[in-house]
Amino acid sequence: MTPPAARHRRALGGAVVGLTAVLLAHAATQAPSQPGPPARVHAVKPGDTLSAIAQTYGVSVAAIVAANRLPGDEVTLRIGQRLTIPPSVPAVAGAKLPARRSPPRPPVTLVLAVPDFGDLQPLFAWPVDGAVSSTFGRRRSGWHRGVDIKADHGAPVLAAAPGLVIASGLERRYGRVVKIEHAHGFVTVYAHNDHNLVEVGEHVSIGQTIAVIGRSGRATAHHLHFEIRHGGLAYNPLYLLPLPPRVVLIDESEMVEHEEPDE
């Protein structure tokens, strides 16, 4: 074979090899992508929090928030609420790990769990129309045994369920307070009233006006301090009321230290 012919043959072979490599690369990019793992659904249970749910499924809190379009700062979970859990991203062999960053601050989660009272649980209604400004829970000075609901001075305070008035008077820290006994041993407490409109021994119906909003006793603003008790224990009223239309979550570190009302 003459030198020019040999050079032509080698050039042609290199071109074929190069074209083959290009075609293989193109085919790889055009190959249909494999479907990823399906998203899962989690039904919220009593005691669930976003961080616990994220840990269970091996995903981040931010991924759950984004998948369900939840508000980024304050998240209210409802018992039975169905959350879409995005698939976790598998590690790629040989991939470089991203630089370590401080984890984002998780959103505040308010879980409305339901105590297991079964058929004994009556239906409670909101005693006043207003935003929850202070929730049930631990404070630096002890436990806040109810919820505080903001309302205008003189607004009506309504009985949360039918029952019998067992207390209506003035107490040192509660101020003017009404206590109502309901079926199956439940008791509701309405404190810091401007004045009470019912007397001990009086039977009231759900939604009946029993007092008006004030700031009597140890209170710095007009509001209702509301408690639900059963068997001598105070329960979080948010467990036993319909989902509130407005909840203002206050960081415990921003709470003004105060003592809780006496029984």
C-alpha positions, -999 to 999 in steps of 0.1 A, spaced: 0 0 0 14 34 -10 21 59 18 -8 83 7 -32 54 7 -21 43 42 -25 78 56 -60 80 41 -70 47 56 -58 57 91 -76 90 89 -108 73 78 -105 48 108 -100 77 133 -131 94 119 -152 63 123 -141 58 159 -148 95 167 -182 93 151 -190 62 171 -181 79 204 -203 109 195 -232 87 186 -229 67 219 -227 98 240 -258 113 222 -277 80 227 -269 81 264 -282 117 268 -314 108 249 -321 76 268 -354 78 288 -347 87 324 -357 61 350 -386 72 372 -375 82 408 -390 67 439 -426 77 445 -435 103 471 -450 90 503 -479 103 524 -478 106 562 -509 111 583 -501 133 613 -505 115 647 -506 129 682 -471 139 692 -458 143 657 -435 172 649 -419 181 615 -384 173 627 -395 138 640 -414 131 607 -384 142 587 -360 120 607 -384 90 602 -383 93 564 -347 104 560 -355 138 545 -351 174 556 -377 195 573 -372 221 545 -381 194 519 -413 186 537 -422 223 540 -415 228 503 -434 197 492 -465 207 511 -462 245 506 -463 251 543 -455 285 558 -418 288 565 -420 303 600 -451 290 618 -465 255 609 -497 242 624 -502 205 621 -536 189 625 -542 154 636 -551 134 605 -535 159 582 -518 142 552 -483 154 544 -465 145 511 -431 132 519 -406 138 491 -383 109 482 -349 111 498 -320 118 474 -295 88 472 -258 96 474 -240 94 441 -207 74 441 -177 97 437 -198 129 441 -182 156 462 -199 165 494 -211 201 496 -193 224 521 -208 221 556 -232 249 564 -251 257 595 -285 240 593 -315 263 587 -336 271 617 -366 247 616 -400 263 617 -420 265 649 -444 235 649 -477 236 668 -491 200 670 -527 198 680 -528 164 695 -560 149 709 -562 133 744 -579 99 744 -611 107 762 -631 86 738 -669 91 740 -664 112 772 -651 142 751 -678 168 748 -678 193 720 -664 226 732 -668 260 714 -645 290 715 -654 312 744 -644 345 728 -636 357 693 -599 366 692 -564 354 685 -545 331 709 -517 353 722 -503 328 748 -505 291 745 -506 263 771 -471 251 783 -441 256 804 -429 291 814 -398 302 834 -421 305 865 -440 273 860 -468 261 838 -493 282 819 -524 260 824 -546 275 797 -546 298 767 -549 336 766 -572 349 740 -570 386 730 -602 405 729 -615 440 732 -626 454 766 -663 446 771 -665 418 745 -688 389 756 -674 358 771 -694 327 761 -698 294 778 -678 268 759 -703 240 766 -735 236 786 -731 231 823 -735 242 859 -718 273 873 -697 262 903 -678 294 909 -684 331 901 -664 356 921 -631 373 927 -598 355 932 -564 370 938 -547 362 905 -576 352 883 -594 384 891 -631 380 884 -635 344 873 -663 320 863 -659 282 866 -684 258 849 -688 221 855 -698 200 824 -708 164 817 -683 136 826 -662 157 850 -649 185 827 -645 220 841 -639 252 822 -624 283 837 -628 319 824 -605 345 841 -597 382 842 -633 393 835 -644 428 839 -676 415 855 -695 382 857 -730 377 845 -739 344 861 -743 331 897 -732 298 914 -759 271 908 -771 286 875 -773 263 845 -759 277 813 -761 267 776 -733 266 751 -727 301 737 -745 318 765 -728 351 776 -714 345 811 -691 375 815 -674 404 797 -637 408 788 -616 427 812 -581 428 829 -589 421 865 -565 401 887 -529 397 875 -533 408 839 -515 435 819 -539 437 790 -576 429 782 -579 392 774 -595 359 785 -575 333 803 -593 300 794 -587 266 809 -602 231 804 -598 206 833 -606 170 837 -600 147 867 -581 175 885 -557 180 856 -554 210 832 -554 201 795 -543 222 766 -576 237 753 -562 236 718 -565 198 720 -603 201 726 -614 231 706 -619 234 668 -588 245 649 -583 282 658 -586 307 629 -557 328 643 -529 315 665 -501 339 675 -471 318 686 -449 336 712 -413 324 718 -409 314 754 -378 335 756 -399 366 748 -424 359 775 -427 383 804 -422 362 835 -453 359 856 -468 335 881 -498 314 872 -532 320 887 -542 301 919 -567 274 917 
